[in-house]
Every structure is written in structure tokens, then in C-alpha cells.
Amino acid sequence: MNKQSFYESKVKLIGLASLTIMLSLIFGAVAISMIAGIIEMSWVMFVLSIIITIILVPTSLKLISKAKGNEPSVIVSTEGIEINGYIPKIGFIPWEDIDGCVPYSLNGQNFIGFILYDEEKYLKKFTGVNRKILEANRGLGYPVINVSLNTLKEKNSFLEALEEQNVGFYLEKVD
């Protein structure tokens, strides 16, 4: 079994983690300044600052742990593809379940969406927020399962690995 592993760019992860840390510090400082009476703003701004800080702190920690880790985001093998580096963690999909893939771009992000013969089979594995994330892709008219090309370190090698496994592309590849 021939396996090729593809990793997320650590530079991009560290850059994004730094940005989220900086933003969480700014919003946290604003909230603390409001409590201390240093600055006066509406309670809506206070609540918003707290909520943003609560969201950004765990996001920063998750990005830092991903940058430290050495787990591949995507593994392409002769049996199928394993997608682990994204939320939700999809896991293994055999080639027999994949009809093909379609490259697309959404808000400057390039993706490879995998067209499955039975998307419901994979949707049933997830509940709650993770399922809603996948259903949002479908709601926008894209495949449920996709891989972000912008975060992959070697996106051209990933596309070549898909071609080696004879995965059909329905549109021209995104460069």
C-alpha cells in the first residue's frame, strides 16, 4: 500500500495563531478596562468583547497544538483518502465511495470537494455542530467533504497524488 502524507503549513498555522492571540489580548484588555472603569463603553461592547475573547483563546490554543503536532492533515493511499486535519475530522474514505472531486474557490480559499456516492452515509457519523458544518457546505452548493488547499504545505503534490489514484476531476484544477 502506497501512502502519501500531506501536512498543513506550520508557518501559516503559527501566523494565524499569533493573530488570534493578539486579537484575544486586545479584546480581553478592552473587557478588563471596562470592568476597571478605565474606558467607558456600552454593555453590548463589553459582552461582545468577552464573547470574542472566549472564542479566540481556545482557537489560539488549538492552532498552537496543531503547529506543534506532526499529524498529517490528509493521507492519500491506494485504498482511499484519510482526512484528519480539519474540523470535523472526517477519517478514512475508500475510493469506491468517491465519484470524483471538484475544485472550487470560496472567499479566496481554494478547496477540493469530494463528490461521494452516498453523502448521507458520512453525514450520519456526525452530530451537532460538526454535522452543521458539513451541511453548510452542501447548503452553499458544494460537496459535503472538502480539503482546503490554502493550508496544505504541498498542494501541487496533493493534486498529483489524487491524479495518480485516478480520481476524476469535474472542473479544471485550482492553481
Backbone hydrogen bonds in HBPLUS format (Angstrom, degrees):
<---DONOR---> <-ACCEPTOR-->    atom                        ^
c    i                          cat <-CA-CA->   ^        H-A-AA   ^      H-
h    n   atom  resd res      DA  || num        DHA   H-A  angle D-A-AA Bond
n    s   type  num  typ     dist DA aas  dist angle  dist       angle   num
A0004-GLN N   A0076-VAL O   2.78 MM  72  5.21 150.0  1.87 147.6 158.0     1
A0076-VAL N   A0004-GLN O   2.85 MM  72  5.21 161.2  1.88 156.8 158.6     2
A0006-PHE N   A0074-VAL O   2.76 MM  68  5.18 154.3  1.83 166.7 169.4     3
A0073-SER N   A0006-PHE O   2.79 MM  67  5.90 132.8  2.01 142.7 156.9     4
A0074-VAL N   A0006-PHE O   3.14 MM  68  5.18 165.9  2.16 145.3 148.3     5
A0153-LYS N   A0007-TYR O   2.84 MM 146  5.85 170.8  1.84 164.1 160.9     6
A0009-SER N   A0151-THR O   2.83 MM 142  5.90 157.3  1.88 167.4 172.2     7
A0013-LEU N   A0009-SER O   3.06 MM   4  6.36 157.6  2.11 147.7 154.5     8
A0014-ILE N   A0010-LYS O   2.85 MM   4  5.99 163.5  1.88 151.5 155.4     9
A0015-GLY N   A0011-VAL O   2.93 MM   4  6.07 157.0  1.98 145.7 152.6    10
A0016-LEU N   A0012-LYS O   2.89 MM   4  6.04 161.3  1.93 147.8 152.7    11
A0017-ALA N   A0013-LEU O   2.82 MM   4  5.99 155.5  1.88 145.8 153.5    12
A0018-SER N   A0014-ILE O   2.86 MM   4  6.02 156.1  1.91 145.5 152.0    13
A0019-LEU N   A0015-GLY O   3.01 MM   4  6.25 155.5  2.07 144.6 151.2    14
A0020-THR N   A0016-LEU O   2.95 MM   4  6.22 162.5  1.98 151.4 155.7    15
A0021-ILE N   A0017-ALA O   2.89 MM   4  6.07 153.3  1.96 148.8 156.5    16
A0022-MET N   A0018-SER O   2.94 MM   4  6.11 161.8  1.97 148.0 153.0    17
A0023-LEU N   A0019-LEU O   2.95 MM   4  6.18 163.1  1.98 151.4 155.9    18
A0024-SER N   A0020-THR O   2.89 MM   4  6.00 155.5  1.95 142.1 149.2    19
A0025-LEU N   A0021-ILE O   2.93 MM   4  6.15 152.7  2.01 147.8 155.3    20
A0026-ILE N   A0022-MET O   2.98 MM   4  6.27 155.7  2.04 147.8 154.4    21
A0027-PHE N   A0023-LEU O   2.91 MM   4  6.14 176.5  1.91 157.7 158.1    22
A0028-GLY N   A0024-SER O   2.84 MM   4  5.77 152.5  1.91 139.9 148.8    23
A0029-ALA N   A0025-LEU O   2.84 MM   4  5.90 153.7  1.91 142.0 149.2    24
A0030-VAL N   A0026-ILE O   2.93 MM   4  6.21 150.4  2.02 147.2 155.7    25
A0031-ALA N   A0027-PHE O   3.04 MM   4  6.27 160.1  2.08 145.5 150.1    26
A0032-ILE N   A0028-GLY O   2.93 MM   4  6.18 162.5  1.96 150.6 155.4    27
A0033-SER N   A0029-ALA O   2.84 MM   4  5.93 155.6  1.90 144.4 151.6    28
A0034-MET N   A0030-VAL O   2.96 MM   4  6.20 145.2  2.08 144.0 153.3    29
A0035-ILE N   A0031-ALA O   3.04 MM   4  6.37 155.6  2.10 147.4 153.6    30
A0036-ALA N   A0032-ILE O   2.88 MM   4  6.10 159.9  1.92 151.8 157.4    31
A0037-GLY N   A0033-SER O   3.03 MM   4  5.99 114.7  2.47 130.1 144.5    32
A0038-ILE N   A0033-SER O   2.89 MM   5  5.05 133.4  2.11 153.3 157.8    33
A0039-ILE N   A0033-SER O   3.42 MM   6  5.74 162.7  2.45 114.4 116.7    34
A0037-GLY N   A0034-MET O   3.21 MM   3  5.06 145.5  2.33  93.6 103.7    35
A0045-MET N   A0042-SER O   3.14 MM   3  5.44 123.5  2.48 102.0 114.1    36
A0046-PHE N   A0042-SER O   3.26 MM   4  6.66 151.3  2.34 142.3 150.5    37
A0047-VAL N   A0043-TRP O   2.91 MM   4  6.15 167.4  1.93 153.9 155.6    38
A0048-LEU N   A0044-VAL O   2.89 MM   4  6.02 160.9  1.93 147.4 153.6    39
A0049-SER N   A0045-MET O   2.87 MM   4  5.98 155.4  1.93 143.4 149.9    40
A0050-ILE N   A0046-PHE O   3.00 MM   4  6.28 156.8  2.06 150.0 156.1    41
A0051-ILE N   A0047-VAL O   2.91 MM   4  6.14 166.6  1.93 154.5 158.0    42
A0052-ILE N   A0048-LEU O   2.93 MM   4  6.09 167.0  1.95 152.2 155.7    43
A0053-THR N   A0049-SER O   3.01 MM   4  6.11 157.9  2.06 143.2 149.5    44
A0054-ILE N   A0050-ILE O   2.87 MM   4  6.10 158.7  1.91 152.2 158.4    45
A0055-ILE N   A0051-ILE O   3.00 MM   4  6.25 145.2  2.13 146.6 155.8    46
A0056-LEU N   A0052-ILE O   2.89 MM   4  6.04 163.1  1.92 152.5 157.3    47
A0057-VAL N   A0053-THR O   3.06 MM   4  6.04 161.4  2.10 153.7 156.0    48
A0059-THR N   A0055-ILE O   3.40 MM   4  6.47 153.8  2.48 141.4 148.8    49
A0060-SER N   A0056-LEU O   2.84 MM   4  5.98 157.3  1.90 150.7 155.9    50
A0061-LEU N   A0057-VAL O   3.06 MM   4  6.36 161.9  2.10 152.0 156.6    51
A0062-LYS N   A0058-PRO O   2.86 MM   4  6.06 156.4  1.92 148.6 154.9    52
A0063-LEU N   A0059-THR O   2.96 MM   4  6.20 159.2  2.00 150.4 155.8    53
A0064-ILE N   A0060-SER O   2.92 MM   4  6.17 157.2  1.98 151.4 157.8    54
A0065-SER N   A0061-LEU O   2.95 MM   4  6.16 160.8  1.99 147.6 152.9    55
A0066-LYS N   A0062-LYS O   2.94 MM   4  6.16 151.2  2.02 145.5 153.6    56
A0067-ALA N   A0063-LEU O   2.93 MM   4  6.15 151.7  2.01 144.1 151.9    57
A0068-LYS N   A0064-ILE O   2.95 MM   4  6.21 148.2  2.05 147.7 156.3    58
A0069-GLY N   A0065-SER O   2.93 MM   4  6.02 148.7  2.03 142.0 150.6    59
A0084-ASN N   A0073-SER O   2.77 MM  11  5.03 159.9  1.81 150.2 155.1    60
A0085-GLY N   A0073-SER O   3.08 MM  12  3.76 155.6  2.14 118.4 115.4    61
A0075-ILE N   A0082-GLU O   2.88 MM   7  5.00 152.0  1.96 141.4 149.9    62
A0082-GLU N   A0075-ILE O   2.82 MM   7  5.00 158.1  1.87 146.8 153.9    63
A0077-SER N   A0080-GLY O   2.87 MM   3  5.35 167.2  1.89 171.3 173.8    64
A0095-TRP N   A0079-GLU O   3.09 MM  16  6.25 159.8  2.14 135.6 137.1    65
A0081-ILE N   A0093-ILE O   2.89 MM  12  5.34 157.6  1.94 154.2 153.6    66
A0093-ILE N   A0081-ILE O   2.73 MM  12  5.34 152.6  1.80 154.7 164.2    67
A0083-ILE N   A0091-GLY O   2.93 MM   8  5.08 160.1  1.97 134.4 131.2    68
A0091-GLY N   A0083-ILE O   2.85 MM   8  5.08 175.3  1.85 143.3 143.1    69
A0097-ASP N   A0094-PRO O   2.97 MM   3  5.65 154.6  2.03 119.1 126.0    70
A0098-ILE N   A0095-TRP O   3.01 MM   3  5.16 157.3  2.06 107.9 115.3    71
A0117-TYR N   A0097-ASP O   3.01 MM  20  5.68 159.0  2.06 143.8 149.5    72
A0099-ASP N   A0115-ILE O   2.71 MM  16  5.47 152.3  1.79 154.3 163.5    73
A0115-ILE N   A0100-GLY O   2.83 MM  15  5.34 154.4  1.90 142.9 150.4    74
A0101-CYS N   A0168-GLY O   2.73 MM  67  6.15 152.4  1.80 162.9 172.6    75
A0170-TYR N   A0101-CYS O   2.95 MM  69  6.26 156.0  2.01 159.9 166.6    76
A0102-VAL N   A0113-GLY O   2.82 MM  11  5.17 154.4  1.88 146.2 155.0    77
A0113-GLY N   A0102-VAL O   2.86 MM  11  5.17 175.2  1.86 146.1 144.7    78
A0104-TYR N   A0111-PHE O   2.97 MM   7  5.35 158.4  2.01 140.8 145.7    79
A0111-PHE N   A0104-TYR O   2.76 MM   7  5.35 167.3  1.78 171.4 172.5    80
A0106-LEU N   A0109-GLN O   2.85 MM   3  5.22 156.3  1.91 148.3 154.4    81
A0109-GLN N   A0106-LEU O   3.00 MM   3  5.22 162.7  2.03 113.8 118.8    82
A0149-LEU N   A0110-ASN O   2.70 MM  39  5.35 158.3  1.75 144.3 150.7    83
A0112-ILE N   A0147-VAL O   2.93 MM  35  5.29 148.9  2.03 145.1 155.3    84
A0147-VAL N   A0112-ILE O   2.90 MM  35  5.29 146.3  2.01 136.5 147.0    85
A0114-PHE N   A0145-ILE O   2.79 MM  31  5.63 169.6  1.80 161.0 164.2    86
A0121-LYS N   A0118-ASP O   3.25 MM   3  5.62 135.6  2.46 104.5 114.6    87
A0122-TYR N   A0119-GLU O   3.05 MM   3  5.48 128.5  2.33 107.9 119.8    88
A0123-LEU N   A0119-GLU O   2.93 MM   4  6.22 153.6  2.00 150.7 159.4    89
A0124-LYS N   A0120-GLU O   2.92 MM   4  5.98 151.6  2.00 150.3 154.9    90
A0125-LYS N   A0122-TYR O   3.24 MM   3  5.50 151.0  2.32 103.7 111.7    91
A0126-PHE N   A0123-LEU O   3.06 MM   3  5.68 162.8  2.09 118.8 124.1    92
A0131-ARG N   A0127-THR O   3.45 MM   4  4.96 160.2  2.49 105.1 107.9    93
A0132-LYS N   A0128-GLY O   3.06 MM   4  6.37 157.6  2.11 149.5 156.6    94
A0133-ILE N   A0129-VAL O   2.90 MM   4  6.18 148.5  2.00 153.1 161.1    95
A0134-LEU N   A0130-ASN O   3.29 MM   4  6.60 159.6  2.34 144.4 148.5    96
A0135-GLU N   A0131-ARG O   2.85 MM   4  6.13 160.1  1.89 154.2 160.6    97
A0136-ALA N   A0132-LYS O   2.86 MM   4  5.94 138.7  2.03 139.6 150.0    98
A0137-ASN N   A0134-LEU O   3.20 MM   3  5.41 127.3  2.49  99.5 111.6    99
A0139-GLY N   A0135-GLU O   2.83 MM   4  6.08 152.8  1.90 147.1 155.7   100
A0140-LEU N   A0136-ALA O   3.06 MM   4  6.29 134.5  2.27 141.9 152.0   101
A0140-LEU N   A0137-ASN O   3.15 MM   3  5.30 135.6  2.36  98.6 110.4   102
A0142-TYR N   A0137-ASN O   3.02 MM   5  5.34 159.7  2.06 149.9 144.8   103
A0141-GLY N   A0138-ARG O   2.88 MM   3  5.02 156.4  1.93 107.1 114.3   104
A0158-PHE N   A0154-GLU O   3.11 MM   4  6.37 148.2  2.22 145.4 154.7   105
A0159-LEU N   A0155-LYS O   3.01 MM   4  6.31 158.5  2.06 149.3 153.8   106
A0160-GLU N   A0156-ASN O   2.95 MM   4  6.20 154.3  2.02 145.5 152.9   107
A0161-ALA N   A0157-SER O   2.87 MM   4  6.07 149.5  1.96 143.0 151.3   108
A0162-LEU N   A0158-PHE O   3.04 MM   4  6.39 149.9  2.13 147.0 154.7   109
A0163-GLU N   A0159-LEU O   3.04 MM   4  6.34 153.5  2.11 143.7 151.0   110
A0164-GLU N   A0160-GLU O   2.86 MM   4  6.15 150.8  1.95 148.3 156.5   111
A0165-GLN N   A0161-ALA O   3.21 MM   4  6.45 136.9  2.41 136.9 146.9   112
A0165-GLN N   A0162-LEU O   3.18 MM   3  5.21 130.8  2.44  94.7 107.5   113
A0167-VAL N   A0162-LEU O   3.12 MM   5  5.57 169.4  2.13 153.6 153.2   114
A0166-ASN N   A0163-GLU O   2.94 MM   3  4.93 156.6  1.99 108.3 112.1   115
